[in-house]
Structure formats: C-alpha cells, structure tokens
Amino acid sequence: MITGNEAIVLGALRAGVKVAAGYPGTPSSGALGYLLKMDLDDRRHVEWSTNEKVALEVATGAAWAGQRALCTMKMSGVNVAYDSLISVAYSGFRGSLVVYVADDPGTSAGMCEQDSRGFAIMSDMPMLEPASVAEAYELVQVAFDLSERTGTPVFVRLVTAISNAHAPVAVEKPVPPAERDVVLERDITKYTKAGAVICTTQHRDLIARLERAGELIRELGLNQLHLAPANTKHETRSTQHAPRLGIIASGVVSAYLDEGLEIAARYGLDPDAVSILRIVATHPFPAEEVRTLLGHCDTVLVLEELEPHIERGVVVEAHRLGFQGRIVGKLDGGQAVAGLSRIGEYGVEQVVHGIGQALDLPIPDGLFRGKAEAESLAAQRPITCCAGCPHRGTYMAINQALKALKLKKDDVMVTGDIGCTILGMNPPFYTIWNEISMGASVSLAQGFVYAGVQTPVIATIGDSTFFHNGVPGLINAVQHQVNMTLIIMDNGWTAMTGMQVNPGTAEPFQAPGSHRVDIARLVEGLGVEHFFVIDPFQFDESTATIQRALTLPGVKVVLSRQECAIQAQRRGLTAGEVHVNPDNCILCKQCITVTGCPAITLGEESILIDPALCYGCGLCAQVCKFEAIEFEREAA
Amino acid sequence: MNHATPNTQHVSPSEFYDIYLVGVGGQGVLTIGDLIAEAAMRASIPVSFYPTKGMAQRGGAVKARLRLGRETVGANIAEKGADLVIAMEVSEALKAVRFIKPGGDFVLYGHVWPPTAVMLGKAPYPELEQVLEQVRGAGAVVRYLDPERRPLHEGAPVPANIFVLGAALGGTGLDGLLDPAAVQELVRTRWTRGAKQNTLAFEAGLKTMKNDQ
C-alpha cells in the first residue's frame, strides 16, 4: 500500500525524473520525504529547498536545460512560488516540469482553504486531478509527457483525502533519468521578460500551448465521457418524460460516484440512464465533452469541491448552445439543499443529494446526518507543545519577562508565524496573537510599531520559517532601524511537517555534500546590534535576557536554541533527570498551569511525571516553589 | 486507471465494510488501522486506509477511516456510514457517534485521557454513561471494553491497541470479512520483539468480547 504522496514520486521515478525539489507542507510533505528516504541513483537530485519559490526555480533550471523536473508543495506554497511559476509558464521550455500541489478542502492541517485550480487558470497551465492513489501514480507520468510535448509546466493537484490515503497500487520499476544532453538554449525572446513585444509574444505562445495541451488531453482520452443509451428502461417504463441526467465530476469526487449511484438507486434512480463526464484534466476546460453531454441530457449535476470553476464553464457552454435544462451545482443554490458548498470536502452525501436534487428523488434529508450533539459533549483537546518541547521554555520566558516589566499580556503584541511556534497561541501560554504566512511575523511587527504601539513589539518565528521568508523582513527592520524584538526559536528541524532537514539543521544530518547555514552568523552578518543567544531550558536566564532585550532601542534579535525534543529523543538523548519528591508536593498545580506539559498528571498525593514522555528539560522543576521536583541537568 | 461508470456491476452492499477509528495520539490507533489494512490486503480484499496526519505529538485527537471491499472508493466515510467504530478513548468516542451506521458495532475502550484543562478542573469531561447513551441513541450496538480486563505480561499491562483489535474481531461484523486467526498471526509476526505480549493482548481482547456476548 502506498499513499497518494508516495504515488506522485513513484510515478515521477517511473517517468525518469532527474531533479525534484520542494518545501514541506501538510498534506504534501510525504511526497519528497518518501523520495529522500529511497536509495536513488546519483544521477538524480532531490532536495528540500529553502522555500517553494526557490524549489520551483531549481526545478525550472533543470527543465530549461532539457531535463525532467518535479516540484512539490502544499496549496499555500503555490502562493509563494507563483511569482516565478507564472513567468515560467509564459516562457515555456524544452524539458518537462510537473508541479505537484496538495490542496486541503476541509482544512485538516490549517491555512487558507484555497482552490489551487485558480492558479492554473491564471497562468494557462494544464492541471490534472487524479481521483485516487492509483490514478495519481498513472497521471503524474502523463503529466511529464504532456509537459514535454507542449513545453509548458503542468500541475498535478491532489487533495488531502488522496495525498494522505493509503491504497494498493501496482508500482512498476523506476526508470533511470534519460541520458539526455544538457540543452543551453539562448533565446532572450523566450527566457526574458524585458520588453513589450517579448511579453505579448509570450502571452500568445502561452495560449497556443494550452490549446495544444487541450488537444493532447482529448487524444489521450483523459476526460472520460460516458453517454447513457438514448432509450433507457427508465423512459420506456415511464409514460411521463423523466429528466435525462448527466453528472460532471472532477478529481476526488469521481471516486464517490459508484457508491452514490448505488445509494440513489434505492430511491428510484436508474443508474443505467445516467450519463457521466469524469473530468481528470480540469484545465484547459473540456468544452467539447461538456457540449456533447449538454446535447445529450436535460439536467446536468456538477460535482466539484471548493470553487465552482467547472460549473461556470458549463453555464457558459450551456448559454452558447441554448441549453434549456437545469444545471445543478453551487451557483444553483445547491448548498442549501444538497450540501454543494464552496466550503469543505465532498463525499458520497453530495453525490446522492445532488442526484436527488436534480431528479427530484425522495432522498431523506437525514440520510447522512448523524447525531451531531454527541460531539459537542466531547472534551476539548487544544493542540499544545510536546513534552520536552524547547518552545515551551521560550513562551514561558516571554510571559515571565513581560510580568517582570509589569506589562500585561493583553497590551503587548507578539506576532506569530507558521509551524510549531504557533502553539504559543494556545493555553497555558496565550502568548501569540496572529499568524499570516511564512515569515510574516517579522514584517507585521514593524507595522505595529509604525502604527504607534507604545509597548514593546515582539515577533516570534521558527528556524525553517525564518530561512523561508523571515530574512527579508529582518533586513527591512535593520535598514529602517525599527524598535522591535525578534525571537527566533531554533529547534534545528522543520518539525511540524514531520522533521525535515532545513538550512540550519546540524551538520551531521545534512545530506552528503550539503552544509549547515548558521542563523547566528546570518543575523550578525545583517548588522543587528543587539543580538542574544539563549537556552530555553534555562528559565531564569532566558527571562532575564528577553527582559533586557525589551528595554533596549532598535532591532533586537534573541536566538533561542535547543533541539526539537522528539528528534533528540529518537537518538536516545535526554536533557536531564527529573523526579517528583511527593513529600514536598502540595498539589498546587503550578507546574501544570505554567508549563502545560503533557508528561505531568495529577496523582492522589502528588503530581506524577510520565518517565516515558519526560525529556528532562526541567522547566517544571524551575517553576516549582516547593522543591517538589528534583532536577539534574545533563552535562553538556 | 479506474473508470467510474454507471455500468459497473453492482455488488451487494454487504460485501462493503467501513470502519471509523478514533482515539488520542500515542494510543496506537493508527497501528490498529494499519494492521486491519494489511490483513485485508492479505485476504485480497480491496482496501483504502486514511489516517489523519497531525503533528508529531502525543495527546491530540486522532482518527482514521478504513474502507473495505470497493475497488473505486473515496477515502472519507459519510455520516451514518460506518459498519464499525473503534474508539480507544471515552471522550473521543463522541466524535465518532455521527459516523456509526444504525445497527453498526461500536467498540468502546473505556480509557480516559483527560486534557490539561480537565485535569486542572477548568473544563468538563463527559461521564461514561453519557457517552454510552449517545452511542445507543445513534442506534449502535455498544461493545464496551473495560481497560481493567487487560491482562499483564511480565508485570506490565499488554498493549491496549492490540487488545482492542482482538476485541474488534471477537464478534463484530469484521470477523465475517477477516479471519481472526489470520489477524492474530499478523500481529504475532509484525514486530520482532513483543510477539508474546501482543499475542496475549490479541487473544485476551478476542475472548473478553466473545464472553461478553
């Protein structure tokens, strides 16, 4: 069994990919992560790049040199990469470039519930949307061919319910990268954007390439149109005219059709009378197939997650054909009656209720509505830092420093950023106020200063996020000498997405031949005047340093350094030894209230520390006022 | 490529079996799912396994869906669609109630894992009876499993997830699809260490559930 993410990279290997680059982001991280664990031959290059834009540019260079390249990211990553991606699409190339994007309808992992199909439309890029893990494996290979034959980058889009789902797939042997000569094509009219003639010509060529892609997609029969026989049982049985239903489904929704038709059949649907257009290539719009379907049916149901991109196209074609029937979907008020919403995932319920709505079948309202009240009784489980997480010490120190300066937490802006560091927004810390995008905390803080906030303004960011896009913000702060404190929480790994290597990861864990980039040297190199390094497991010292930073003028940077406890524990390391002294414990719960550490629970006589969870950071011992927690730090 | 067309043969729905798993990170919920998926594969039953990938931490809510018997299938299970729910934690069980099919089997392992706010007395935690009432109210067949009935192996309780997996094969509809002996063999051979305690855990779960019926 493999996941959808794994299917993408296995398909890419089968297609002979030479260069693969990406940036981690749930639900896409499993793709490149899987590739990096494989024993690949030296002719291939795989890397986690500094950010998605860098990854895309690395992959593009390879494609421009005539090779096959893959770039992977989550939907938010496309926002970052897009500045370059649209430009690359306008230029085109000789090799092939496949961009794998994982969207997250229903937002299982956070960030904007955006529909990446919009990006394909804006840059005239073909987009393929597999309906299953097995289809992902096949279609990524098709995407490479399509890219190469048209000279345009091709999107392969999955959603979480495919990228993280496991299914059996027959995987064939990888194909080694083709021994192709490197092509260095000097053509400034194609590969630069300097001049109106160049740009308008590129736009014209871009449109022509998409048209060519559309022709190839039709030749390959990627979008599957099934027309029900003209004379169906349904019609002959019935004296009245029954609507001839056509269903258009895209991507993952297609996988629910069989199940949905079976269920709807129990309520009077004749499945043999249904025509189906399964759209796998969502862009360019398959106008010809849609027109054929419209000519064959008098009611069309459009099933697509998130934005009604296909539905709008269907409405346009219907208008051009003078179609008189109904088009059931999101634009038709389908949300209220059939759950055809722009929000969240589609499943079998949308298929069945959509059919019910289209054919006026007696589908019971509550067919898929379970007891919702049960969930409201469940205990809340806010996500919090792991036992031994070094970020815990940093939040505690920020909170304590504010207290020491007699500042109220509600008066001090602490901007937040993407990754594990955002956990400071939750109890028991309530330190962080906001989260926008990678690196935004640093520049956002500057705006708060200019807005006239009189209390100290603090920005917090993790190591990978700082490398990703935090550095430009810090350069801006140094240039304009903004009065703010940046706290970089450096745990050495891109942790939240599953422990990927980043530029700052310790040397022994870097890929052979790669080097570590030291954040400390980077910050000093930028000319930051007040620069401090703290160990977040040293509570008093960290508090004192942050307190001092908050009282200094200009740009202050505090680098809080301690490796992610999960990674350290995997190598058998501990930070120290912690034991409860039950005689001294009065069950004041201070340790739990301040640290929120999941290793601590309440016992009958005293608090208890789970030795299997405890990393020995000793933060609980450092806040205990009754010497009820004994702590011995591991010798450095 | 799988082509969904309305002309595929309609197989009897009884050959399809959907399982919804819930619990707390660290309980081994996903391992249960993984083992069932593996067992289905070995029995040549088409399977889709969809775990939620959260952060690499313990203590967060975990869920997974298993769909057995369909070649072409979306990974999500509709509300009121699961033939079997396996809940490893009392409060988390409530999050699965929406998904149980009326008449379906609801295996509830009575472990309580209170979140910090509950421990501090700042937030409520549902009573077991309240949870059972909700499960029954959804029309499910409750199969409650008392954590106290977990046997000891060399002085320590056996792994709860394998105990629960054994119970799930001890009289729910799942044993109509998967041979309990084959699953037990899979459990025994899965890890190089712990074969004894895992076998003990599986057998104990299976027996506990069978005896309770």
Interface residues (C-beta under 8 A of the other chain):
Chain A: M1 T26 P27 G30 S108 A109 A131 S132 V133 A134 E135 E138 L139 A161 I162 N164 A165 H166 A167 P168 Q224 H226 A228 A249 V252 V253 S254 A255 Y256 L257 D258 E259 L261 E262 A265 P271 D272 V274 I276 R278 E345 G347 V348 E349 L367 F368 R369 G370 K371 A372 E373 A374 E375 L377 A378 A379 Q380 R381 P382 I383 T384 C385 C386 A387 C420 P427 P428 A495 M496 G498 M499 I566 K589 I592 T593 G596 P598 T601 L602 L613
Chain B: M1 N2 H3 A4 T5 P6 N7 T8 H10 P13 V24 A37 E38 M41 P46 V47 S48 F49 Y50 P51 T52 K53 G54 M55 A56 Q57 R58 G59 G60 A61 R70 T72 V73 G74 A75 N76 I77 A78 E79 K80 G81 S91 E92 L94 K95 V97 R98 F99 I100 P114 P115 T116 A117 V118 M119 L120 A123 P124 Y125 P126 Q130 V131 Q134 V135 G137 A138
